[in-house]
Amino acid sequence: MIGRMIDANLKPIADKVHAGERLSAADGLALLKSRDIWTIGELANHVRQKLHGKTAYYNVNRHINYTNICALSCKFCEFYRKKGQDGAYEMSVQDIAEQAKQAAAGGATELHIVGGLHPFLPFGYYTDMLRAIREATPAIHIKAFTAVEIVHLARIDRRPNVLAGVLRDLKDAGLGSLPGGGAEVFDDRVHDEAFKGKIRSNKWLDVHREAHKLGLMSNATMLYGHIESLEDRIHHFCLLREAQDEAIANSESGGGDTSGGGGRFQTIIPLPFFPDGSELEHLPGPSGLDNLRMLAVSRLMLDNFSHVKAFWIMQTLPMSQVSLDFGVDDLDGTVVWYDITKVGGADTHQEVGVNELRRSIIEAGYDPVERDTIYRQVKRDGAEWCVVKEGRDVVTA
């Protein structure tokens, strides 16, 4: 039940939420404009509780950023470097395989691999990378390459029906799923001003559609709090919701590659913009209340997404704890290394241990559950782990 509602304009939206009806774009905009953060949070928590009860997920993962050399120069990005520039790096396939071994030895179930659009690395580098990881760590799940990177690889590869072909080659080499990065905000004006040269929304969605047809699960992000409007944020949600409707319909009708179980979006990860060090550092970035509101509205607008993630690296762990009452059911994982965004002066070694993640979830009043990349429960004994599936243990590592 909703407590005392401050904003009466939210009453018809609350009625829809409790009736299980889909919200309109106008409803979403009203939520983003409302200052009644407690009602918005209670509505999002109502939906979250119906889906997940008191469960809050985390995983044991390792991020690998294989290069920061990039052909693009996005205004919001402090990560990229040009070839030969101070701080530029590119990792060898052998180095990446070694990091994968270290991650597996530490009990990781997932590698999250993304990087810059390196203008000189051949397509074979990426398939060799996946094969080397798969050989070194057969059990670990490889979640790799944003849609922006996939399009870049398609430009390198140059063959007919290239997106599907590139994704199939990557899947055959060991790719398990796609992360959600590179979406930024689905608006051409915003892209032309802040992310010039980066793929637009139609191409980003095309990549994920092709991945879903191959049975690959994927994820989605939104980078908010820079030059976009509130209307742009809602438009972004609506496009994602439509694409998910399509993926679910294809899966249920048997379309695509059913050997993968029917691909679709798993998680929405709203990412707050941090202006420090970028060409947009004159902007203030989003506030804490804006972060909570965005997470809650993500839950309410994306009624066909199972999970809402507060990526603790960018939301901070204390904010992520609070967000569990605002529709969030996932805090991501241990991370270890993250070179793309550094909050509050952090360096590239950004790690939270399993005990701290579990304690944070318990302190917030929720039940911590370790998951693998596709949200199967994990049972663990130190670095040894297995997936719990349909009431029995399935040995994977």
N, C-alpha and C positions, 0 to 999 in steps of 0.2 A: 504494500500500500504506500502511496505517496503521502509524505508528511505535508506540512503547510506549504502550499504552492504560492510563491512570491509573484511569478509571472503568469497571469491568467491566460495569456495567449498560448501557453503550453498545454492547457486542458484538452483541446481536441487532439493534440499530438499524443498526450498520455493515454487517451482513450484508444487511439489506434494501436499504440504499443501493447497495451494490455489485451486488446482483441487479436493481436498477432497479425495486424494489417501492415502492409508495406507503406513506408513514409514516402511522401513526394519530395521533389526538389525544394518546393516552397517550405515544407516542413523542416527540411534540413537547414535551410537558410535561417528560419526562425530560431532553431536551436543554437546556431552559431552566433546569432545576434543577441540572444537572451543573456541576461546577467544572473539568471536563476540557476546557478551552477549546481545547487543541491538537488533540485528537481531533475535536471539533466542527468546527474550522476545516479540518482535513484532509478530512473528509467533504464539507463544502461545496465545497472547492476541487476535489475529485474530480468532482463534478457540473458545476461551472463549466468545468473543463477539457474535459469531454466535449462540452459545448455550444458553447464559444467558444474553446477552446485558450488561446493567450496574448493574444488580442485584448482590449483595454480601450477602451471607447467614450467619446467626448466630443462635444459639439456647440457651435456658435457661436450663442448665443441672447441674448435680451434680455427681462428681466422687466418688466412694466408693472402696477403696482397702481393702478387707475384711481380708486379712492376708499378712504378708511379709515373713512368714515361707515357705521355698521352698526346695524341694529335689534336685534342680539343683544348680550349682555354676558357672553361666555364667561369663566369664571374663569381659564383658562389663557392668555388672549390679552392681549398688551400693545399690539397693533396698532390695535384699534378706537377710534373716537371717536364722540361724539354730535354732531349738527348744532349748529354754533355753539360747540362746545368748542374750546379752544386746541389747535392742531395739526390740526384737521379739514380735509380737502381733498377736492375732487372735480375730476377733469380733464374738460375739454371734448373732444368728438369731434375737433376740429381739433388740439388739443394731442397727443392720442394718435396721430393720423395723422402728425404731425410727428415724434414719437418713433419711429414705425415707419420713416419715411424715414431717420432717423439710423441706426437699427439696420441697415437694408438697406445703407446706404452703408458701414457698417463690416463688411459681409460676413455678417451674421446670416442664418441659415436658418430661425429660429424665433422667434416672439413667444409668451411665456408670460404670459397675462393673467388676473389674478384680483383681486378686491376685496371690500370689505364689502357687506353687504346694505343698500344705500341705500334708505331708506323712501320716497323721493320721485321718483326717476328713473323715467321711463316705459319700457316695453318697447322702444319705438322707439329709445331711446338706444343700446341694445345692438346692435340690427341696424344702425343707422346707423354705429356704431363699426366693426363688422366690414366693412361696405361701404367705408367711408372707408379702412381699412387695405388692403383688397384693391385699391382703385383706386390708392392711393399706392405699394404694394409688391406687385405681382401674384405674385411668385415665393415670397414668404415664407410659411411655414406658421403658421397661427394655432391655437395650443393655448390654449383659454380656458374659464373658468367652471367652478368646482367643482360637484359635484352639489348642494351647499347653495345655490349661486347659481342653478342651473337651477330648483330648486323655488321659490325666491323669485321668479324670473321667471314661473313658471307661476301663482303667486298673483296677480301683477300682471296677467297676460294674460287669465285667466278664460275659458276655452273648453273644450268637451268634448274628452276624450282629450288633455289639455293638455300633458303631458310630451312626447309624441311630436310634437305640433304645434309646440311651442316649439323643440324640438331641430331639427326639419326647417326651420323658419324661420331658425334660427341657421346651420345648415349651408348653406342656400341663400344666406345673406348672406356666407359666407366661412369659417365655423368648420371647422377641419380635424380636430381631436381634442379630447378632454377631459383635463385634468390629473387628478391623483388626490386632491387635497386635500379636506378636510372629512369624511373617514372617521373620524378620531380613533381611538376604539376601539369596536368593535361590541358594546356592552353597555348595556342600558337603565339599570342602576343608575349606571354611570359617567356616562352622558349626563345623567341627571337631576341629578347632583351637580355636574359640572364644565362641562357644555355645555348647560345648560337652555334649551329653546326651539329648539335645533338639531335638524335631522332625525335620525331614528334609522337603524339599519342597513338596515332593510327599504326605506326610501325612498331611501337612498343607492344601494343595489343596484338598485332599480327604474330610477333615472336611467341608470345605466350599461348596464343591459339594453336600454333603449330606444335608447340611443346605438349599441350594438352592432348592433341590428336595422337601423339606418340605415346601417350600414357604417362607422361611426366607431370608430377605435381610442381606447382610454382607458388610464388608469393607476390605480394604487391606492397609498394610503399607510396607515400606522398611526402614530399619535402615542403613544409609550410612555414609561414612566418617571414617571408621576404617581400617580393613585389606582387605577389598574387592577391586577388580579391577573395572575399568570402564566397562569392558566386563561383569563382574558379574552383575552390575546394569542393563545393557540392557537385559541380559538373564532373570533376574527377571521380567522386564516389559513384555517380550515376553511370559513367562509362564502365567502371570496374564491375558494378552490379550487373549491367547488361552482358558483359563478357562472361561473367560467372554463370548467369542464366543459360547462356549458350553452351558453355562447357558441361554443365550438369545435364542439359537436354541431350547433348551428344553422347555423354557417358551412359545415360539411361536408355538411349535408343540403340546402343551398340556401335555408334560411330567411332571412327579412329582406331587406334591400336589398343584393343582390349586386353592385350597381354600385360599392359602396364596398370590395369585396374581402372582406367578412365581418369585422365588428368584433369585437374581443376586448380583453382586458387585455394590455398590452405589458410593463409594468414594475411591480414592487413597490418602494416607496420607504419604508423604515422611518425615522421621524423622531424623534429624541430630544427629550424635553420639556426646555425651558429655563425654570426658574421665575422668573428675575429680572424684577421689575416687574409680575408678574401677581398675582392673588389667591391663587395657590398657591405664592408665593415661599418659604414656610416649608419646602417639600419639597426634598430634595437633588438630585433629577434623576438620570438614569442615569449609571453610571460608564463609563469607556472599555471595560472588559471586557464590560459589558452591551451596549454598542453593537456590538462585534464579534460577540458571541453572537447578538444579534437579527438582524444581517445574514446570518450563517451559517444560522440556523434558517429565515429567510425562504427562502433558496435550497433548503433541504432539504424544507420543508413544501409550498412552492408549486411542485410538480414540473411544473405546466402553465403556468407563467410563464416566458417566455424570458429576462427580464432582471431583475437586482437592482441597484438604484442606490444609491450612497452620495452623497447630496446634500451636496456639500462645504461649502456654506454652514452646514449644521447639524452635520455630522460633523467639520468642519475638514479641510483638505487633507491634513495629515500622517496623520490617522486614516483618511482615504479611501485613501491609498496602502497602508496596512497591510491595509485591508479587501479589497483585490484578491486577497489570499491566503485570504479567508474567504467566498468565494462571489460577491463583487461583480464585475460586468463593465462598469459604467458610472459615471462620476463627474459626470454632468450637464455643464454648459457654462460659458460666460463670465459669464453672469448680468447683470452691470453694475449693476442697481439692484434692491434687495430690501428691502422696508420691513416685512416681517412678523416676522422673527426676527433679532435682532442678537446675535451671539456675541462675548463678551469685549470689550464696549464698542464694537463696530463701528458705523459709521453706515450710512445707507441706500445709499451707494455702495459696493457689495461686488462687486468684479470681479477675475477672474483671466484673464490673457491666454492665448491659444492656446499660445504657447511654454512658459509655465509649466505648463499642463495636460499638454502632451506630455512635458515634462521630468519631471514628477511620475510619470507612468505608466512612462516608460522607467527611471527610478531604481528603481521597484518591481519591475522585471523583466518588464514587459509591453509589448505592441506597441500604440501609440496609433492609433486609427482614428477619423477624424471621421465622424459620422453625421448624417443629417437626423432629423426627429422620428419617422419611422416606420422607423428603423434601416436606411436605405439608405446605402451608403458615399458620402461626398462627396469630390470631387476639387476642389482649390482653387488659385487663383492670385491671391493678395491678397484683395481683396473680391469677386472674380469666382469663381463656383463652379458646379459641375454635379454631378448624381447619376450614380454609376457603377451601371449596371443590366445584369446578365447579360453582363458582359464588355465593354460598350460605354458610352461617355459619353452621357448624356441631358442636353442643355442646359436649365437651368432659370433661370439668372440671369447 
